Amino acid sequence: MTHAMVPVLIAGEWRASRSVGEFQAENPTTGEVLAPRYPVSSREEVLAALEAGSAAAEALRTSSSAQIAQFLEQFAAAIEARRAELVALAHTESGLPATPRLQDVELPRTTDQLRQAALAAREGSWRRPIRDTARGIYSIYAPLGGPVVVMGPNNFPFAFNSSAGGDFAAAIAAHNPVIAKANTGHPGTTRLLTELAFEAVQAAGLHPATIQLIYRTPRDVGLELVSHPLVAATGFTGSRAAGLQLKAAADRAGKPIYLEMSSVNPVVLLEGALRQRGDAIATEFFGSCTMGAGQFCTNPGLVIVPDGAPGDAFVAAVMAQFSAATPGVLLGRGGREGLIEAVATLRANGAELLCGGEPLAGPGYRFANTLLSVSGAQFLAQPHALQTEAFGPVSLLVRSGDTAQTVAILQALEGNLTGTIYVADDGSDDAAYAVVEPPLRRRVGRLLNNKMPTGVAVSPAMNHGGPFPSTGHPGFTAVGIPTSIVRFAALHSYDNIPPERLPAELR
């Protein structure tokens, strides 16, 4: 039986795609190809979405904040009403556990950030008005004036979804329409979320092209999409290889693009901490590295472990836990192939395999819990290659001879989302902490102490960003309202404008 191709949402209409190809998703737990056929959109279709998005941007510029907030709140309620269907579909497409992960953690997080965005829209906190009345100069953040393209990742089918996640909520809160480009790992989940969003758009009386959906484009069309004169900005979460290509295209056209790409999230273990509670830290690390089959952007992929007995005991404890545990399901075939390549790269550059290192046999996609080790000297000889991200239950242990070598290792690191230091609570690590903290602080967006980095709280103080290449720009966060909204806003300044002609928020 041949199934009809799934439609796209363009200009307020679910329509048959003018496709140039098709694809199907897979169930990563079983390896089964799922029935729906999804279109690869043509250049003509992408241009139609851009034109409709441009018209929507003009309408949303003057839409009331109450309308925007109403849409976000109604959308959140609709997601909750269809919770069971959404969770079942996301579980099938991603292999992530239905409970507690999808139903009890990620879906509530998604509706929470939509409601936080609604509150920011209603209060206008993202606008950050400044009134210099002495000089008659005023400024305020305002919509960008065009559609925002959102390209979500495969590892969070709800919370970072192109049609419902953090980038989507931030762009909408700033009165920008969204062109959602679905992740091909969970296109059905994205379609269902988009259906709910479109219904909420209609109920709130917003422009029908406030939300549009395409599933995939040819490479050249995707590069044109992020650099087109009508596009306002792009939010992307995914691989470094794809992100850098999109960034190059957007940069050439002067178009903002906010990227979250790759991060090994270094963890520094100081000797006093290991002497005091090494086994407990080993358990924390094991849980963090293997949670969700290691497919978190804040997964601890590089751990600096001191040479000597405390470090040896930590490594032995971690190896035992990694070797004994059954690995979780990967998000898809591409994840498995990427892990094979990443582990091979690490080994080719001097890392010793301690355990795991291979995919598991079976119909689904799993990779053995894997630990590798390398000396501090060898890491410093090949720092770039040994920071290759292995997106899964894999971590590299770097054995450091002393604090000076730890500092040198940290100075060789690329930019990361997070960095962690474990210290003893009796003061024995204080001197070492004072030395290793400054170089680590400069290379990460979020610094943690005595806490593994996995997980990103939806807090106004959160920075889910960091220096390149973890993201494309160190001054912005993808999580944390209202700060994340400012990415999709323009700073408007008014000089010598009479008060009655200023925007209402500045009067």
Rosetta blueprint (number, residue, H / E / L):
1 M L
2 T L
3 H L
4 A L
5 M E
6 V L
7 P L
8 V E
9 L E
10 I E
11 A L
12 G L
13 E E
14 W E
15 R E
16 A L
17 S L
18 R L
19 S E
20 V E
21 G E
22 E E
23 F E
24 Q L
25 A L
26 E E
27 N E
28 P L
29 T L
30 T L
31 G L
32 E E
33 V E
34 L L
35 A L
36 P L
37 R E
38 Y E
39 P E
40 V E
41 S E
42 S L
43 R H
44 E H
45 E H
46 V H
47 L H
48 A H
49 A H
50 L H
51 E H
52 A H
53 G H
54 S H
55 A H
56 A H
57 A H
58 E H
59 A H
60 L H
61 R H
62 T L
63 S L
64 S L
65 S H
66 A H
67 Q H
68 I H
69 A H
70 Q H
71 F H
72 L H
73 E H
74 Q H
75 F H
76 A H
77 A H
78 A H
79 I H
80 E H
81 A H
82 R L
83 R H
84 A H
85 E H
86 L H
87 V H
88 A H
89 L H
90 A H
91 H H
92 T H
93 E H
94 S H
95 G L
96 L L
97 P L
98 A H
99 T H
100 P H
101 R H
102 L H
103 Q H
104 D H
105 V H
106 E H
107 L H
108 P H
109 R H
110 T H
111 T H
112 D H
113 Q H
114 L H
115 R H
116 Q H
117 A H
118 A H
119 L H
120 A H
121 A H
122 R H
123 E H
124 G L
125 S H
126 W H
127 R H
128 R L
129 P L
130 I E
131 R E
132 D E
133 T L
134 A L
135 R L
136 G L
137 I E
138 Y E
139 S E
140 I E
141 Y E
142 A E
143 P E
144 L L
145 G L
146 G L
147 P L
148 V E
149 V E
150 V E
151 M E
152 G L
153 P L
154 N L
155 N L
156 F L
157 P L
158 F L
159 A L
160 F L
161 N L
162 S L
163 S L
164 A L
165 G L
166 G H
167 D H
168 F H
169 A H
170 A H
171 A H
172 I H
173 A H
174 A L
175 H L
176 N L
177 P L
178 V E
179 I E
180 A E
181 K E
182 A L
183 N L
184 T L
185 G L
186 H L
187 P H
188 G H
189 T H
190 T H
191 R H
192 L H
193 L H
194 T H
195 E H
196 L H
197 A H
198 F H
199 E H
200 A H
201 V H
202 Q H
203 A H
204 A H
205 G L
206 L L
207 H L
208 P H
209 A H
210 T H
211 I E
212 Q E
213 L E
214 I E
215 Y L
216 R E
217 T L
218 P L
219 R H
220 D H
221 V H
222 G H
223 L H
224 E H
225 L H
226 V H
227 S H
228 H L
229 P L
230 L L
231 V L
232 A L
233 A E
234 T E
235 G E
236 F E
237 T E
238 G L
239 S L
240 R H
241 A H
242 A H
243 G H
244 L H
245 Q H
246 L H
247 K H
248 A H
249 A H
250 A H
251 D H
252 R H
253 A H
254 G L
255 K L
256 P L
257 I E
258 Y E
259 L E
260 E E
261 M L
262 S L
263 S L
264 V L
265 N L
266 P L
267 V E
268 V E
269 L E
270 L L
271 E H
272 G H
273 A H
274 L H
275 R H
276 Q H
277 R H
278 G H
279 D H
280 A H
281 I H
282 A H
283 T H
284 E H
285 F H
286 F H
287 G H
288 S H
289 C H
290 T H
291 M H
292 G H
293 A H
294 G H
295 Q L
296 F L
297 C L
298 T L
299 N L
300 P L
301 G L
302 L E
303 V E
304 I E
305 V E
306 P E
307 D L
308 G L
309 A H
310 P H
311 G H
312 D H
313 A H
314 F H
315 V H
316 A H
317 A H
318 V H
319 M H
320 A H
321 Q H
322 F H
323 S H
324 A H
325 A L
326 T L
327 P L
328 G L
329 V E
330 L L
331 L L
332 G L
333 R H
334 G H
335 G H
336 R H
337 E H
338 G H
339 L H
340 I H
341 E H
342 A H
343 V H
344 A H
345 T H
346 L H
347 R H
348 A H
349 N L
350 G L
351 A L
352 E E
353 L E
354 L E
355 C E
356 G L
357 G L
358 E L
359 P E
360 L L
361 A L
362 G L
363 P L
364 G L
365 Y L
366 R E
367 F E
368 A L
369 N L
370 T E
371 L E
372 L E
373 S E
374 V E
375 S E
376 G H
377 A H
378 Q H
379 F H
380 L H
381 A H
382 Q L
383 P L
384 H L
385 A H
386 L H
387 Q H
388 T L
389 E L
390 A L
391 F L
392 G L
393 P L
394 V E
395 S E
396 L E
397 L E
398 V E
399 R E
400 S E
401 G L
402 D L
403 T H
404 A H
405 Q H
406 T H
407 V H
408 A H
409 I H
410 L H
411 Q H
412 A L
413 L L
414 E L
415 G L
416 N E
417 L E
418 T E
419 G E
420 T E
421 I E
422 Y E
423 V L
424 A L
425 D L
426 D L
427 G L
428 S L
429 D L
430 D H
431 A H
432 A H
433 Y H
434 A H
435 V H
436 V H
437 E H
438 P H
439 P H
440 L H
441 R H
442 R L
443 R L
444 V E
445 G E
446 R E
447 L E
448 L E
449 N E
450 N L
451 K L
452 M L
453 P L
454 T L
455 G L
456 V L
457 A L
458 V L
459 S L
460 P L
461 A L
462 M L
463 N L
464 H L
465 G L
466 G L
467 P L
468 F L
469 P L
470 S L
471 T E
472 G L
473 H L
474 P L
475 G L
476 F L
477 T L
478 A L
479 V L
480 G L
481 I L
482 P L
483 T H
484 S H
485 I H
486 V H
487 R H
488 F H
489 A E
490 A E
491 L E
492 H E
493 S E
494 Y E
495 D E
496 N L
497 I L
498 P L
499 P H
500 E H
501 R H
502 L L
503 P L
504 A H
505 E H
506 L H
507 R L
